[in-house]
Amino acid sequence: MTELPNYADLPPAPRGGRSAWGLFGAEDNLGLVNLMTPDRIAAAARLVRRGQVFCLDMPIGSISPALATFRGPPRHQVLHEPGTAGFDDVYDNFYPQAASQWDSLAHIGYAPDQMYNGATEQEVLADTFGVEVFPADTSRLAYPFGFLHNMLIGQFGMALGELWWLSDLASDCAADGVYEMFMVSAPMNAPGGIGSPANAVAIK
């Protein structure tokens, strides 16, 4: 499938909203990433005209205090053996979701034990505010739309990019009137990961 149905054409979800489970098959665990076809990637690469590169990542540790209070700031330590030419670094208390990031489909479910496409918490073995109104409305009356992660990740299989640095890119777009670009992001190769730093750049 390369085109999406209208939201109104999706079947109702049991606790509100609509469901895209099964849209890419009963065993799918990629969700909307399935739409990144080779043809679409090649078409996006043709948007590069000036070779201008914009980093979309906020610096690690730049959100302080953390949006989620149980996450503290990362601690960075530089390691060096005196008399040697090498340096190394270590990050402690590093939460991939504490700065520019991707949320995987295992990050938030539609409901408890109901992850994207019917996956269970046991299968996943497994939060974030960048695309939300903050603080989110997690009351029963607002469910499932008070905290959009439940629908976007849990029902639609949409990996969410959040807390990105867009100021420089927005200024450039306003200056040249070009609002399309080639966006590249290489999340960590972390099997079973719940989230990843974005490692994102936009190229115009």
N, C-alpha and C positions, 0 to 999 in steps of 0.2 A: 504494500500500500504506500502510495506517495502523496495522496491527498487526504485530508481529514474531513469527516462528516461534520455537519453543523451541530453545535452543542444541543439544540433542541431535538435532534434526531438520535442522540445517544439514549440508551435505556436509563430509567430512573435508578439511582443508587438507594439502597435500603434505608439509609439514615439521612437522606436529603441530597440534593444535587443530582448530577448525572454521572454515569460511569463509562469509562473508556476501556474497562477490563476486557480482554479478548480481542481488542481492535487489531493487534499485531500477532494474534495467536495465543492459545491457552498457556503455552510455556514461555512466553516472552518475558524477558527481564531487562529490556532496554528502554521501553516506552517510546517517547517521542524522539529519542536519539536515532530510531529507525529511519527517520526522515532525512538524515544526513547521508544522502546517496552520493556516489562518486560524481554524478553529473552536477548536483547542487554544489558540491565542494569546488569543483572546477569552475563553475559559474561565479562563485564567490571570489575565487582567486583572480578572476578577470576584473574585479573592482579596484585592484591596486593600480593607481595611475601615477602617483608622486613618490612612492616609496617612503612616505612619512609614517613613522611608527609611534604609537601611543601605548605606554604601559598602563594597563587597567587595574593593576594590583595596588592596594594600599600597603604601606610598609607593615611588616609583621610587628605586632605590639602597639599599633597606632590607635587602637580603640581602647581607651582606658578611662574609667573602669569598663570592664567587659559588659556587653549587653545582657548576657546571661550571667547572673551573679555567681553561679557555681564555677564559672571559668575565670581563673585569675589570669594575669598577664603572663606571656611567655618569659622565661629567663634565659638569656643568652650568655654563654661563657666561651671565651676564646682560650684555646689550649695551645701552649707553646713550650717546647723543651729548650731551655736556654742553651745557646751554643749551636743550635740546629737552624736550618733555613726554612723549616716547615711550620705551618700553623694549621689548626683545625678548629672547628666550632661545634658546640653542643647546645641544643635548645631543650630545656626542661619545661614542663607544664604547657606544652604546645598543643593547642586545640585547632585543627584545621578550619573549624567554623568560626573562629574568633576574628577573622579579617576577610579579605576578598577570597571567595570560595565557590565551590560547587557543592550542592547537597545531592547525594546519591539518592536513588529510589528507596534505599533502606533507612533514610534519615527520619521520615515521618510517615505514618500510615494514615489511612482514611479514618480508622477507628482502632481501638486496642485490638491487637492480633489480626488486623486486616490491612496488610501492606498492599502495594501496587499489584494488580492482577491476581489477587487472592493469596499472595504469599503470607505465611504466618510469621509471628515473632520467632518461633522456634527455627524456622528456615533461615530467617535473616540473622538471628543471633545478634541481634543488636539488642538542636533547635535553632532559632535563627530568625532574624527580623527584617532582613534587607528588602524583601518584597512585600512586607506587611505594614499595616497600620500598627504603630507601636505606642503603647502596649496593645497586644492582640486581645480581642474579646473572646475568651474561652468559655463563656457561659453556655449553658444548655440551649438557651433561646437563640444564640447566634450560630450554633453548630449547623452545618459544617463549614459555613462561610466566614465565621468570625476569625478563624486562623486559616488562611488560604493554603498553607502547607498541606493540610489534610486532603484538600481536593486536588491541588496541582500535582503533588507528588503521589499521594495515596490512590487517587482515582485516575488521573490522566497520565501518570508515568512521566512527569516533566522534571528533569534534573534542573535545579534552580541555581543560577549564578547570582550571588549577592554581595553587597558591600564593596562594589567595585569603584575605582577612582575614575570618574568620567569628566572632570572639570576641564582638563586640557583638550580632550577630544571634543567636548561640546563647544569650546571656544573656537577650535579650528573649523568645525562644521558651520558655526555661525559666520565665520569669516569668509569661507569659500562657497557656502551654500550647498555643499555636498554632504548628504546625510547617510550615504551608504558606504560600506567599507568591508574589507576582508578581516574577520575576527578569528583569531587563532588562540586556542587554549589547550594546554597539555596537562590535565590533572595527574596527580601522582599515580604511578603504577602500584596500587595497593589493593590486591585482591581482598574482598570482604570489607573494604573501607566504607565508612558512613559519609565522609565528606573529604574534600581535598582543597588545598590552596588552588586558586584559579590559574595562576601562571598564564595570564591572558594579555594579549596585545591586539590592538586594532591597527590595521595597515591601510592607508589611503593612497 
